[in-house]
């Protein structure tokens, strides 16, 4: 199995000769100074561009090894890149975090391990509709909290509204709103009440992208069919999730693993349920589409859902980042909705953006405000621990991050946010407004700092315990501030009283001196 380039990119640009330049520029950084992730694909494409622009000379052995590893890695296209701890992107990481988190997400690395878990409960009640203004408020809230969702029918009415406004996909494709609502309701009810991978998560993912499309103005990079496919994919991207991860299903020989031959097991199942649900009477919201339109939408939906497989994360980020690096000379097409030529020219880019937007939205809670994000991590940890409990009951070792007796998700968040989420968020923000970009990156940075600070102060704790400790710290800090203000006020009051007393004493003294002078003056007058 190949592995991602393990030497810093600077190595390949270390020699120049007679105007010729070998290899790659130094590893790029974003405006904040964070190193941008560059994988095998990015390494090779950058090297080829350097050869084209500057010419090439013979490679040194170490340069050859970097490129050879990149070629070997890409020869296994579609199986996920293998991560190496020596890779520049991970050089400042703790070994434990690297060896626990990546295997737990199904990402291949030079250690063998893996990710997720089981079931709990949720809250789904019927009836009630919302006014359009309220729906708009929910859909365009950058600080949306999915814990506020308590009513599936209300959720469905919001999502149907999203298909109508502002792009009116229901009108463009002749979709029956009642049938669309039937399909969404059936999908919502097929979600299991897992602590994390539940209907609330699906709605959260949809809302994250809708906000990016509207407030973030990202819709200009997609055509209408892309938006239709992306909206459908996000609603169903985790439907019927088992509460356990792919690695668990494979190692236990689950029927799903046998059905999908161990390849992106859950993601293939989610996509299958999306289209099987369309076959139910009164649920085929795509019936008005032509055969060609349906085929295209299906291909886009399946491709988008499969892109949420975390084992392919670095492979995708590598290609996405490499494409972004070429935008100066080859910009992404915009406003393709009514322009067939632009649509044809932008087809490959739009497919990539469909995958990027659903994948980023799937991790979107990491960019929510701290007060929201932290509780979603608690839900994820609960689900992890339930998988560990199941594995323990089956008499098999608990997978990394799944053992409630020793694993603490809070301790892994700095690594997860900085080394997995940020490398995807950086290229993603090229397609949203500055307002949304600053909001997302600001929250991610704050959340990362919060987890890091709590772990440094309190050590390894569960996410729930860590939140309680953090709240206690905040209250103590607030109390200290209040006491300091009171002490300052008391000190100022005492000082003021002392000043007043001193002024009174000085006034009395001056009065005595005046009276004394008057007495002396009267005595002199009498002598005269």
MARDO-408761 format. One line per 8 residues: for each residue x, z, y of C-alpha. Coordinates in nm, 3 decimals, m for minus. Layout:
BEGIN
X:Z:Y | ...
//
This chain:
BEGIN
0.000:0.000:0.000 | 0.141:m0.100:0.338 | 0.179:0.139:0.626 | 0.152:0.116:1.002 | 0.473:0.063:1.197 | 0.654:0.396:1.196 | 0.920:0.336:1.459 | 0.852:0.349:1.833
0.773:0.011:1.986 | 1.064:0.060:2.224 | 1.293:m0.020:1.930 | 1.187:m0.383:1.928 | 1.273:m0.443:2.291 | 1.611:m0.271:2.290 | 1.821:m0.588:2.307 | 1.831:m0.875:2.552
2.062:m1.172:2.562 | 2.097:m1.472:2.797 | 1.745:m1.441:2.926 | 1.607:m1.404:2.575 | 1.423:m1.094:2.474 | 1.338:m0.968:2.127 | 1.024:m0.799:2.019 | 0.785:m0.581:2.211
0.759:m0.403:2.544 | 0.770:m0.022:2.540 | 0.460:0.141:2.394 | 0.192:0.112:2.664 | 0.037:0.410:2.840 | m0.296:0.453:3.015 | m0.312:0.560:3.385 | m0.311:0.929:3.283
0.019:0.884:3.098 | m0.133:0.906:2.748 | 0.037:0.672:2.500 | m0.203:0.393:2.395 | m0.239:0.349:2.020 | m0.068:0.035:1.886 | m0.093:m0.042:1.515 | 0.031:m0.319:1.289
m0.182:m0.595:1.439 | m0.085:m0.498:1.792 | 0.282:m0.477:1.695 | 0.285:m0.830:1.553 | 0.079:m0.997:1.825 | 0.291:m0.837:2.097 | 0.609:m0.950:1.920 | 0.480:m1.307:1.899
0.389:m1.309:2.267 | 0.738:m1.187:2.356 | 0.893:m1.464:2.147 | 0.670:m1.720:2.315 | 0.749:m1.595:2.666 | 1.119:m1.508:2.632 | 1.243:m1.675:2.316 | 1.389:m1.491:2.018
1.720:m1.407:1.865 | 1.817:m1.264:1.527 | 1.654:m0.929:1.442 | 1.851:m0.617:1.369 | 1.775:m0.444:1.039 | 1.567:m0.169:1.198 | 1.364:m0.421:1.398 | 1.303:m0.626:1.084
1.181:m0.315:0.899 | 0.926:m0.237:1.173 | 0.781:m0.588:1.157 | 0.791:m0.604:0.778 | 0.588:m0.283:0.751 | 0.336:m0.428:0.992 | 0.303:m0.746:0.781 | 0.266:m0.544:0.461
m0.003:m0.335:0.621 | m0.206:m0.637:0.733 | m0.175:m0.796:0.390 | m0.425:m0.532:0.278 | m0.679:m0.631:0.544 | m1.013:m0.455:0.508 | m0.886:m0.156:0.312 | m0.783:0.051:0.614
m0.433:0.095:0.752 | m0.216:0.369:0.608 | m0.104:0.619:0.870 | 0.249:0.757:0.876 | 0.336:1.091:1.041 | 0.652:0.927:1.180 | 0.445:0.674:1.375 | 0.495:0.715:1.750
0.125:0.790:1.805 | 0.154:1.106:1.593 | 0.505:1.219:1.686 | 0.381:1.519:1.889 | 0.126:1.633:1.629 | 0.129:1.934:1.407 | 0.193:1.837:1.042 | m0.101:2.045:0.922
m0.347:1.871:1.152 | m0.224:1.525:1.044 | m0.244:1.612:0.673 | m0.588:1.773:0.692 | m0.790:1.572:0.943 | m0.703:1.211:0.850 | m0.766:1.250:0.476 | m1.087:1.439:0.556
m1.206:1.130:0.743 | m1.119:0.899:0.456 | m0.818:0.759:0.645 | m0.526:0.674:0.420 | m0.200:0.845:0.509 | 0.120:0.957:0.339 | m0.064:1.253:0.186 | m0.366:1.232:m0.046
m0.689:1.406:0.061 | m1.042:1.340:0.226 | m1.381:1.438:0.440 | m1.766:1.572:0.488 | m2.073:1.768:0.314 | m2.440:1.871:0.233 | m2.791:1.979:0.354 | m2.972:2.232:0.581
m3.294:2.192:0.785 | m3.446:2.028:1.090 | m3.748:2.024:1.313 | m3.988:1.731:1.303 | m4.341:1.758:1.435 | m4.602:1.492:1.517 | m4.799:1.382:1.827 | m4.739:1.359:2.200
m4.628:1.072:2.416 | m4.417:1.059:2.730 | m4.450:0.894:3.067 | m4.220:0.599:3.133 | m4.036:0.792:3.404 | m3.963:1.071:3.153 | m3.844:0.820:2.895 | m3.610:0.667:3.151
m3.477:1.012:3.235 | m3.396:1.081:2.869 | m3.234:0.742:2.813 | m3.009:0.751:3.120 | m2.889:1.111:3.105 | m2.511:1.119:3.070 | m2.541:1.486:2.972 | m2.810:1.429:2.710
m2.844:1.713:2.459 | m2.993:1.603:2.126 | m3.095:1.961:2.051 | m3.384:1.898:2.289 | m3.547:1.661:2.036 | m3.840:1.826:1.858 | m4.095:1.549:1.814 | m4.036:1.228:1.619
m4.334:1.044:1.767 | m4.207:1.113:2.117 | m3.861:0.996:2.011 | m4.010:0.675:1.872 | m4.200:0.607:2.193 | m3.874:0.646:2.390 | m3.689:0.404:2.162 | m3.965:0.142:2.170
m3.953:0.167:2.549 | m3.576:0.107:2.533 | m3.636:m0.223:2.351 | m3.863:m0.324:2.639 | m3.668:m0.205:2.941 | m3.468:m0.347:3.107 | m3.399:m0.645:2.874 | m3.752:m0.683:2.732
m3.632:m0.766:2.381 | m3.985:m0.723:2.246 | m4.110:m1.009:2.464 | m3.807:m1.234:2.411 | m3.833:m1.216:2.033 | m4.209:m1.168:2.004 | m4.172:m0.823:1.845 | m4.491:m0.627:1.784
m4.439:m0.286:1.944 | m4.662:m0.110:1.692 | m4.473:m0.259:1.399 | m4.140:m0.176:1.567 | m4.265:0.181:1.608 | m4.367:0.191:1.238 | m4.016:0.083:1.135 | m3.842:0.336:1.362
m4.071:0.614:1.237 | m3.998:0.529:0.873 | m3.624:0.527:0.943 | m3.647:0.861:1.126 | m3.832:1.016:0.832 | m3.572:0.882:0.588 | m3.299:1.084:0.760 | m3.230:1.407:0.578
m3.226:1.741:0.763 | m2.847:1.770:0.756 | m2.677:2.000:1.009 | m2.507:1.699:1.171 | m2.596:1.360:1.017 | m2.966:1.386:1.097 | m3.223:1.195:1.301 | m3.106:1.379:1.611
m2.759:1.232:1.564 | m2.905:0.881:1.530 | m3.103:0.922:1.853 | m2.793:1.061:2.025 | m2.589:0.755:1.922 | m2.860:0.519:2.050 | m2.889:0.707:2.378 | m2.511:0.704:2.432
m2.498:0.325:2.410 | m2.816:0.269:2.610 | m2.662:0.470:2.894 | m2.343:0.261:2.873 | m2.550:m0.059:2.884 | m2.757:0.045:3.184 | m2.572:0.302:3.399 | m2.239:0.166:3.276
m2.340:m0.202:3.324 | m2.188:m0.294:2.986 | m2.484:m0.516:2.888 | m2.326:m0.806:3.078 | m2.078:m0.850:2.791 | m2.355:m0.906:2.531 | m2.630:m1.159:2.477 | m2.988:m1.055:2.400
m2.952:m1.098:2.025 | m2.646:m0.872:2.029 | m2.848:m0.601:2.203 | m3.133:m0.633:1.953 | m2.893:m0.604:1.659 | m2.698:m0.316:1.815 | m3.014:m0.116:1.889 | m3.142:m0.162:1.534
m2.802:m0.074:1.385 | m2.769:0.245:1.585 | m3.112:0.371:1.482 | m3.031:0.320:1.114 | m2.653:0.369:1.108 | m2.667:0.702:0.914 | m3.014:0.681:0.758 | m3.054:0.873:0.429
m2.707:1.027:0.472 | m2.636:1.255:0.177 | m2.458:1.521:0.383 | m2.143:1.449:0.183 | m1.867:1.200:0.257 | m1.759:0.880:0.083 | m1.465:1.044:m0.090 | m1.692:1.308:m0.245
m1.933:1.042:m0.371 | m1.646:0.843:m0.523 | m1.466:1.135:m0.688 | m1.791:1.265:m0.844 | m1.904:0.923:m0.968 | m2.225:0.936:m0.765 | m2.477:0.655:m0.825 | m2.419:0.529:m0.470
m2.046:0.496:m0.536 | m2.120:0.301:m0.853 | m2.372:0.080:m0.671 | m2.131:m0.010:m0.390 | m1.812:m0.012:m0.599 | m1.650:0.272:m0.402 | m1.631:0.056:m0.086 | m1.774:0.207:0.236
m2.035:0.368:0.012 | m2.250:0.544:0.270 | m2.226:0.267:0.528 | m2.336:0.003:0.277 | m2.625:0.227:0.174 | m2.734:0.282:0.536 | m2.740:m0.093:0.601 | m2.935:m0.151:0.281
m3.202:0.108:0.373 | m3.242:m0.052:0.718 | m3.344:m0.384:0.563 | m3.536:m0.242:0.267 | m3.753:m0.053:0.514 | m3.838:m0.384:0.684 | m3.997:m0.497:0.357 | m4.261:m0.225:0.365
m4.607:m0.349:0.468 | m4.652:m0.317:0.843 | m4.282:m0.244:0.904 | m4.119:m0.587:0.941 | m4.058:m0.583:1.316 | m3.828:m0.886:1.279 | m4.093:m1.108:1.121 | m4.134:m1.326:1.435
m3.767:m1.433:1.419 | m3.675:m1.773:1.278 | m3.479:m1.781:0.955 | m3.158:m1.853:1.148 | m3.223:m1.579:1.403 | m3.296:m1.326:1.127 | m2.977:m1.425:0.942 | m2.769:m1.378:1.258
m2.928:m1.044:1.342 | m2.883:m0.920:0.986 | m2.514:m1.018:0.987 | m2.460:m0.835:1.316 | m2.648:m0.521:1.205 | m2.457:m0.496:0.876 | m2.123:m0.561:1.047 | m2.194:m0.294:1.309
m2.297:m0.027:1.057 | m1.994:m0.096:0.835 | m1.773:m0.047:1.144 | m1.869:0.323:1.149 | m1.660:0.386:0.834 | m1.389:0.623:0.963 | m1.143:0.509:0.695 | m1.116:0.180:0.891
m1.078:0.355:1.227 | m0.713:0.284:1.304 | m0.734:m0.071:1.173 | m1.017:m0.140:1.417 | m0.857:0.042:1.711 | m0.540:m0.159:1.651 | m0.720:m0.494:1.681 | m0.945:m0.380:1.964
m0.652:m0.251:2.171 | m0.452:m0.567:2.101 | m0.741:m0.779:2.229 | m0.772:m0.566:2.543 | m0.403:m0.619:2.615 | m0.470:m0.994:2.644 | m0.755:m0.969:2.898 | m0.540:m1.067:3.197
m0.486:m1.415:3.054 | m0.798:m1.428:2.836 | m1.077:m1.219:2.992 | m1.395:m1.127:2.806 | m1.690:m1.354:2.887 | m1.983:m1.202:3.078 | m2.340:m1.311:3.146 | m2.375:m1.504:2.821
m2.747:m1.435:2.775 | m2.866:m1.773:2.907 | m2.548:m1.980:2.867 | m2.497:m2.141:2.524 | m2.142:m2.251:2.597 | m2.041:m1.902:2.703 | m2.209:m1.764:2.393 | m2.007:m1.990:2.165
m1.681:m1.916:2.347 | m1.738:m1.540:2.331 | m1.872:m1.510:1.974 | m1.568:m1.337:1.821 | m1.529:m1.103:2.117 | m1.896:m1.006:2.110 | m1.875:m0.925:1.738 | m1.582:m0.698:1.811
m1.768:m0.530:2.097 | m2.071:m0.466:1.876 | m1.845:m0.277:1.640 | m1.663:m0.098:1.921 | m1.979:0.022:2.091 | m2.147:0.161:1.780 | m1.823:0.322:1.661 | m1.764:0.486:1.999
m2.124:0.602:2.021 | m2.093:0.753:1.672 | m1.815:0.971:1.818 | m1.994:1.004:2.150 | m2.056:1.379:2.127 | m1.684:1.425:2.192 | m1.748:1.291:2.544 | m2.053:1.505:2.614
m2.015:1.810:2.841 | m1.853:2.112:2.679 | m2.179:2.310:2.663 | m2.328:2.035:2.443 | m2.025:1.909:2.251 | m1.924:2.250:2.117 | m2.254:2.307:1.936 | m2.242:1.962:1.777
m1.903:2.056:1.634 | m2.069:2.367:1.487 | m2.325:2.142:1.314 | m2.051:1.920:1.177 | m1.858:2.222:1.048 | m2.172:2.357:0.881 | m2.214:2.025:0.702 | m1.850:2.026:0.596
m1.886:2.376:0.451 | m2.201:2.283:0.261 | m2.006:2.003:0.092 | m1.736:2.254:0.005 | m1.997:2.489:m0.140 | m2.133:2.204:m0.352 | m1.786:2.114:m0.477 | m1.713:2.477:m0.561
m2.039:2.496:m0.758 | m1.935:2.180:m0.946 | m1.605:2.341:m1.044 | m1.390:2.097:m0.847 | m1.145:2.173:m0.563 | m1.289:2.170:m0.214 | m1.175:1.875:m0.005 | m0.973:1.937:0.314
m1.177:2.091:0.599 | m1.465:2.171:0.360 | m1.369:2.519:0.237 | m1.548:2.788:0.438 | m1.309:3.053:0.301 | m1.007:2.905:0.481 | m1.082:2.592:0.689 | m1.162:2.612:1.061
m1.283:2.296:1.234 | m1.213:2.439:1.581 | m0.839:2.437:1.507 | m0.847:2.062:1.437 | m1.035:1.949:1.748 | m0.735:1.899:1.976 | m0.585:1.660:1.719 | m0.915:1.485:1.649
m1.004:1.429:2.014 | m0.655:1.330:2.121 | m0.533:1.124:1.829 | m0.851:0.961:1.698 | m1.120:0.954:1.967 | m0.904:0.892:2.275 | m0.733:0.576:2.135 | m1.081:0.422:2.090
m1.219:0.553:2.418 | m0.932:0.405:2.621 | m1.009:0.037:2.544 | m1.385:0.107:2.534 | m1.388:0.218:2.898 | m1.276:m0.129:3.010 | m1.640:m0.234:2.963 | m1.824:0.041:3.153
m1.845:0.133:3.520 | m1.590:0.363:3.680 | m1.856:0.634:3.710 | m1.925:0.635:3.336 | m1.556:0.594:3.251 | m1.455:0.896:3.459 | m1.740:1.101:3.312 | m1.649:1.024:2.951
m1.273:1.068:2.986 | m1.320:1.378:3.200 | m1.540:1.543:2.938 | m1.310:1.448:2.652 | m1.013:1.596:2.839 | m1.205:1.914:2.920 | m1.327:1.956:2.563 | m0.977:1.905:2.429
m0.836:2.162:2.673 | m1.112:2.409:2.588 | m1.051:2.395:2.213 | m0.674:2.411:2.260 | m0.699:2.712:2.491 | m0.935:2.899:2.258 | m0.717:2.836:1.953 | m0.404:2.946:2.140
m0.576:3.269:2.243 | m0.777:3.355:1.930 | m0.607:3.166:1.646 | m0.800:2.997:1.366 | m1.174:3.072:1.382 | m1.488:2.887:1.282 | m1.636:2.676:1.560 | m1.933:2.915:1.595
m1.711:3.223:1.615 | m1.483:3.046:1.860 | m1.775:2.965:2.089 | m1.882:3.332:2.083 | m1.527:3.440:2.170 | m1.510:3.180:2.446 | m1.838:3.303:2.595 | m1.710:3.661:2.577
m1.391:3.556:2.756 | m1.597:3.385:3.025 | m1.816:3.692:3.079 | m1.513:3.920:3.099 | m1.349:3.686:3.348 | m1.670:3.681:3.553 | m1.689:4.061:3.541 | m1.324:4.091:3.646
m1.391:3.856:3.936 | m1.696:4.062:4.040 | m1.495:4.385:4.018 | m1.212:4.233:4.217 | m1.456:4.121:4.483 | m1.613:4.469:4.487 | m1.269:4.629:4.511 | m1.175:4.392:4.789
m1.499:4.470:4.968 | m1.443:4.844:4.919 | m1.085:4.810:5.036 | m1.195:4.613:5.338 | m1.465:4.873:5.411 | m1.217:5.161:5.382 | m0.974:4.978:5.603 | m1.246:4.914:5.858
m1.346:5.282:5.855 | m0.984:5.384:5.905 | m0.956:5.145:6.197 | m1.275:5.284:6.350 | m1.156:5.642:6.300 | m0.820:5.558:6.453 | m0.994:5.393:6.748 | m1.210:5.704:6.794
m0.906:5.931:6.781 | m0.721:5.713:7.029 | m1.030:5.714:7.254 | m1.055:6.095:7.237 | m0.685:6.126:7.313 | m0.717:5.894:7.613 | m1.015:6.098:7.735 | m0.815:6.422:7.714
m0.526:6.264:7.901 | m0.765:6.145:8.173 | m0.925:6.490:8.206 | m0.581:6.649:8.224 | m0.475:6.412:8.501 | m0.795:6.490:8.693 | m0.736:6.865:8.661 | m0.380:6.827:8.786
m0.500:6.617:9.079 | m0.762:6.879:9.174 | m0.499:7.157:9.161 | m0.271:6.964:9.400 | m0.562:6.913:9.643 | m0.629:7.286:9.653 | m0.262:7.360:9.739 | m0.275:7.116:10.020
//
